[in-house]
Amino acid sequence: MSTRAEGQLTQGQVLWTPPADARERFVLGRYLEWLRGERGLDFPGYDELWQWSVSDLEGFWSSVWDFFEIRSHAPYECVLGSREMPGAEWFPGARLNYAEHMVGRDEDLDSVAVVARSQSREPRELTFGDLREEVGRARAGLERLGVGPGDRVVAYLPNIPETLVAFLATASLGAIWATCPPEFGVRSVLHRLGQLEPKVLLAVAGYRYGDKHVDRREQVAEVRAGLPSLESVVHVPYVGDDDDALPSTVSWDELVAEPAELSFEPLLFAHPLYVLFSSGTTGLPKAIVHCHGGILIEHLKNGGFSWDLQPGDRLQWFTTTAWMMWNALVSVLLHRASIVMIDGNPAYPDLAFQWRLAEETKPTFFGLSPAFTMACRKEGLEPGRLFDLSSVRMVCEAGSPLPLEGYEWLYKQVGPDVYLNVGSGGTDVCTGLVQGYPMLPVYAGEMSAPCLGVDAAAYDLDGKPVVGQLGELVLRQPLPSMPVMFWNDPDGSRYRASYFEHYPGVWRFGDWIIFNERGSSMITGRSDATLNRGGVRLGTSEIYSVVEEIEEVLDSLIIHLEQTDELLLFVVLRAGIELDDALRKRMTTMLRTALSPRHAPDTIVAVPAIPRTMTGKKLEVPVKRILTGAAVSDVAASDALVDPDSIEPFAEFARERAETS
């Protein structure tokens, strides 16, 4: 229930407190009661439970295994064969399959699993029974194409049911999955999927984005030519136009033509399930390999305890197949909850689209990005008044820091009794690291706690834990969903350099974070993009939250050049607005007043757009490198960006500065 006071919100203000019947209502509460009855462990609250979960990794993770009734075709020998980082060995001896837990159960076959909404197709729904039948057919089709354990099946597909079916069929065989959305350019696709030497590619010939048809036949042909390991290409019909065809391919209908009894290859816990990729703005993206057992147990834990997913729930969260949120979205099926698969432009025909869809599909769990939330707020949208959102009991925010104003706006729109779960995690672990749990209060501007089993802390530059001050987000003990390896990194050197070169034996995540005394936290931005002015580290998210509150500003990017100690602010302005001295002065004054004189920029420049990756991340580090003399081609793959043209104004600005210096 809400305890929000009227008026201006303050940092750390309690917005929601758990109800009196939390132990009966929430999955986490039932787990606490299960621990008491089955393990003789009695924890009065979350803090004590978290402390146990990181001090007794074997006890905690074995309890998660038992509580969620993970099915293994062979028993595990121990929970942790080795706890070294890197190199931790989880549940050796166990043999299981992620896909079996998704579609291998006999109960609830008539309940809805997938609600698909597209700007290219008619609406579609699949029950768990429908999904299981489709996966069985696709599995048999992949077997006819010669796919077996360890082979790679890749996709150039949007967020549609066929993508989910193909993924689960691939996983059931023990083959390895990876995907790119069709909006990715050829170079980005080959930089990712080409690393894997795949046997089978699934692709669409085009797609619709809002009211625009995008033909991808030429790109698919180039991708095929760039993947010499391919033995088969499967065409997934999609747009429905006459030109929606790919030559010399197996059709989707052929792939799923024959009914087949679904079976599941028993695999070692660490057997690769899928490969996720880093943003790829510089060089080849990291090919991050996640395993069947790690993703299974982590997504059971996270979806059950933090997201409180229960049979009959429904999650709506816009994502493309490029983002780890797609993998998290589909794992909702582990809990016998359903998912809304959204395909197309998430802001078409207007910003109200996702809210309108929520009224239609009635999700109990609604996922949003902070950028989208703040855009709705800035446009004056009132979804709480315009749409029936009464089905929603939890709103989750992830992808970037949510400003304080976003908390207030969401509670005003979705109602005081909705649980707001703000979290942060990443592709590298395919889950959250700090986020909310519905047995904890919601604090304005903060993420409620480190996740269960996650020994998270803030480290200073000397590798010492700090509380109440900015530090590097680190993990001091292993997680089952840490990558088992990077692809094509046989000696593990790239893996170690990515996470362990700063603090040996401790995983450095790459975010700046502040933990306070009660355990809640604030992410202030990426540590490799953090500003260090006058010896004081400044989080970029603090600056964005101030600048983007200004009515005339739509987006912004802040860069610190250490060599000259210059702070450069780039802004995207509303149509018809000019960046004059008065507006510059107002921005500078607001930053000085709201933050500090150190936050005041030396230069403010208007640009047409801020370069972002396909998952919405601002390109702070690549832009900084361009401004210090690097070539665009060396630091940013244009077809890995939402707007490939957005990087050029920064290169032009750098050239002009070089000419006048």
Steps between C-alpha positions, in 0.01 A plus 500: 500500500612856434623738766587779254449847635362774279740755359862493390666161521829464686778244455434186705140591581290186552245467219363153575520255788428125494150393603437317827436171317826514299611151610178349370463715189848500348717215368789626712289476813401144420867420443581632848233273645634210292852562638361487852313174441742319271841628610438619856616851404309795640570847360301795634546710187677562174827629644561182698396286203739685267789464744444125515468479121850640448670340802369149425495475120458123510206518739327782314531374144409142595187638667409690180548173308267315735241776548443536126526123444767501233491172312832334436560176309802437724562629853759765567807398697528828689383858458842655442781283371721809491417850621793679336427803284533459212441128471230418756344159433130477586304180562750255342342172393151641447337447161206718408349708220370856519237438231354207695413738783342743253275264302554149637237505772155346461303744714332824386517403133177690426614824664634782283878515467554762228303809402658634180434852372663626182493792258556246218248228586168422655493436878578145607482296819661167588415276793770297671367200309524685168852613582610150594363357175671770293832443678475126438439558128787752475732263688428224252556745214837609638600135540416443132740786425771315690501709818626330814666580833760775476392624155414867469157616382475875448217732411445833326154532647276742690316437826236261364375154605708319235817639661399353835404166341830473313698593811333234716533238226871583473543478877314169520759350265798635691589730209606859572282802418580861410297773335506848351191710422435580132571870552870417552718570198706233327827597668346480849341163423820350363709640786272309736370188331811451288703425812290188562532327159131403501345206320147642459370856457136601541406833340219727385498675164382829644308663779274790579599775742195708572358584157829439316579178314870407512626252240789286633544253212827659391633498856403135551685410180812679627473331839471160332805573289692606809424179690676225302427242770125512426341181376138615504298824510142498626268774375243617754207667317428824672386814323244324282571697182566336164867585525539323837713217370857376523637279221660160556373461854303257712163653580377523858203284401739231377700519822193441719308279258526173690359447849749342737513399861706756686806377683792670669871426489635457857792742524766592751416804713768706318399397146461816286140617454543826309748770414428863585708784364635822643402822321776472243556873467876436498645198323346155506229465764576268789328167431373417850409134543226417753416146607184292547531455874615851585220675312240251624573536870565875485181579308298279733647691795468848352159454342360335811649699786545851356238511225260284705381312191232243564283281273251717316709817514586683179805711414504777241843643425607641166833360388678407182688174454827692545446570870536259792148605598376275218661204677356613832157554342470149360623343827178621660351179360703308760248629755195404291433869444438641152684759294401780265730498196505848342635535148545838331550862597429532874396865458270459196263658431582697815659469845173362637534175300648286779249632754214438257630147448511444876131586522434243226723211613459555877852422629554458872867592455593797279865560404620841382823679420584820691555684170148410385351585839662842510397569141137427592528729799658779299228480235236541769348158431251386764462124448340454841212721390481384139522123544381224731821377665327321786652162407853626575633412845872548429692742279866425431756752373842401362750599235629825650458699824144621569501863622317595818226669296432171322409333829250773582347502152452122493326489836274781390412314180470135601371549854636487854463125550712390205845369588775690315801273448803695376808295426833478325689205358638415162566279202808352668288320762163518317322606818475771763761570765325769704124543491178482695333220693133534598579433866709819510389864481535704183734796557480799267803519272648173626516128425391313809772238551768277352337190355492170684816300444674810362792611718502854359701787646651837408882509486720807507803531274709306753263205498344576839123476557329834561154599620347840443743597226545431132683181412538231236222241499668166566395142567711329764371147444388301195149476353366203303408730208846646454622415149656159462736655245535742210479339157839475328687582821675164554738612774243720674719809470227725361258379766746577780588840352132595479415434865802424719797716405413779747433287808647147472248238605220760516263569211494869395170575330576844354237712678542769764272432794429639846373265772351662808478363852165330446630314196315688227704646219528746212675439168652824370630382163768288336833522679693528174296812418508659844617859527789576731523872546721656761546159659124454546329219309171603343236260372368578154144405593487786749565750223250341262225507762542877536556597137220285361251658740539824304198540276698583187735198531407158360828315556857566613856365518777615736871447428802583716835550328760440769790647304345848506253441787220610267141398557302488174121475498319401181123549487217411266241777500133502413410599147514876453718566806837669456792466738561863591699653783194525724425127472866414553508714814182339631643150454825594670321666791273200553798262509691724740198536728368144491840326510816707542725748318710205383202376300476820296611440138761712328333457162143419397433385144172416325497181290225329297511175701691320774664179373359193672548127466208281396429440869479873572841560662659840439840479331691699760837325465507476117406869469772591748754310291384680184542835673857407592596413143387144428338419166130418504566167329733401783259565785142457376337258258229716345263212437509415871331835568133590509579794269818438297520870405499617862876457545610727213426839668739403779771415247440835329520679835831325570639602159400863552661506844820352360514760224459794739729375776 
